[in-house]
Amino acid sequence: MKRDNIRSDVEWQSIRLNPIDAGLVLDVGGGSEGLVSRIAGDRVCAVDIKFSKVVEARIYEPGSNWFVSDAQYLPFGDNLFDMATFWFSLMFMREDSIKKRAFQEAFRVLQEGGLLHIMASTIDRNEDPFFFRAVFTLPDETLSKIGYGVRGGQEQTLEHIAKLVSDVGFDIDSTRNHGSWFIIKAKHPVQ
Ligand SMILES: C[S@@+](CC[C@H](N)C(=O)[O-])C[C@H]1O[C@@H](n2cnc3c(N)ncnc32)[C@H](O)[C@@H]1O
């Protein structure tokens, strides 16, 4: 991505993160700032496809368990986790087929009743590359200031991602649209 071509006029988002109560948590694309790891520590298995992003997150010494792995092929057995998080990682899985495959894997490794929690930036199919900028406030009031370089040309709206999540078999619990980003909470159904 050429830096000259990146739109940089996107407003800073202020995002407060709540404590995570669920037991065992899978954090998909969990490297870089390692937000979920820093909140839920040794209850987290964090997966990232890039070793360098795992190394970055480990600077915070969050005590979580780290796996260098593709979200499409998780190195875990079935029905293990109580929660799976995708916090601003979906935008780096640009193709719908990758996003869908990652959701299928999350579905497989979650227990019945397990939670899926997605935070993602809104990307219009025709949008140029841009920065998504946010200041996260962790539950202990630590601030984490981040700018993610995001490529356009993908369909990542709340409605579109909610449909992918439903197609995989999750029940949508709630959604919230913040304009430039959104939240989807869903559940692995209990048979
Ligand atoms: C914005 S960054 C990390 C955000 C992170 N959740 C945090 O708390 O800071 C998104 C991450 O997703 C990872 N990623 C992209 N594609 C992936 C895939 N197929 N499987 C696993 N991780 C992936 C990237 O390597 C990158 O570290």
The ligand as an SDF file (V2000), in Angstrom:
LIG
                    3D

 27 29  0  0  0  0  0  0  0  0999 V2000
   -4.9790   -4.9180   13.4360 C   0  0  0  0  0  0  0  0  0  0  0  0
   -4.0510   -6.3050   13.7550 S   0  0  0  0  0  0  0  0  0  0  0  0
   -4.3000   -6.7990   15.3970 C   0  0  0  0  0  0  0  0  0  0  0  0
   -5.4560   -6.3200   16.1930 C   0  0  0  0  0  0  0  0  0  0  0  0
   -5.4670   -7.0490   17.5120 C   0  0  0  0  0  0  0  0  0  0  0  0
   -6.7040   -7.7700   17.6890 N   0  0  0  0  0  0  0  0  0  0  0  0
   -5.1500   -6.1760   18.6880 C   0  0  0  0  0  0  0  0  0  0  0  0
   -5.6870   -6.3800   19.7610 O   0  0  0  0  0  0  0  0  0  0  0  0
   -4.2970   -5.2830   18.5610 O   0  0  0  0  0  0  0  0  0  0  0  0
   -4.8210   -7.6360   12.8600 C   0  0  0  0  0  0  0  0  0  0  0  0
   -4.0320   -8.9100   12.9390 C   0  0  0  0  0  0  0  0  0  0  0  0
   -4.7090   -9.9460   12.1910 O   0  0  0  0  0  0  0  0  0  0  0  0
   -3.6870  -10.8220   11.7520 C   0  0  0  0  0  0  0  0  0  0  0  0
   -4.2000  -11.6900   10.6850 N   0  0  0  0  0  0  0  0  0  0  0  0
   -4.4710  -11.3580    9.3940 C   0  0  0  0  0  0  0  0  0  0  0  0
   -4.8850  -12.4410    8.7100 N   0  0  0  0  0  0  0  0  0  0  0  0
   -4.8990  -13.4750    9.5750 C   0  0  0  0  0  0  0  0  0  0  0  0
   -5.2420  -14.8600    9.4590 C   0  0  0  0  0  0  0  0  0  0  0  0
   -5.6620  -15.3830    8.3000 N   0  0  0  0  0  0  0  0  0  0  0  0
   -5.1200  -15.6380   10.5490 N   0  0  0  0  0  0  0  0  0  0  0  0
   -4.6820  -15.1150   11.7310 C   0  0  0  0  0  0  0  0  0  0  0  0
   -4.3450  -13.8160   11.8990 N   0  0  0  0  0  0  0  0  0  0  0  0
   -4.4580  -12.9910   10.8400 C   0  0  0  0  0  0  0  0  0  0  0  0
   -2.5770   -9.9010   11.3020 C   0  0  0  0  0  0  0  0  0  0  0  0
   -1.3330  -10.5490   11.2250 O   0  0  0  0  0  0  0  0  0  0  0  0
   -2.6200   -8.8060   12.3690 C   0  0  0  0  0  0  0  0  0  0  0  0
   -1.7060   -8.9970   13.4080 O   0  0  0  0  0  0  0  0  0  0  0  0
  1  2  1  0
  2  3  1  0
  2 10  1  0
  3  4  1  0
  4  5  1  0
  5  6  1  0
  5  7  1  0
  7  8  2  0
  7  9  1  0
 10 11  1  0
 11 12  1  0
 11 26  1  0
 12 13  1  0
 13 14  1  0
 13 24  1  0
 14 15  1  0
 14 23  1  0
 15 16  2  0
 16 17  1  0
 17 18  1  0
 17 23  2  0
 18 19  1  0
 18 20  2  0
 20 21  1  0
 21 22  2  0
 22 23  1  0
 24 25  1  0
 24 26  1  0
 26 27  1  0
M  CHG  2   2   1   9  -1
M  END
$$$$
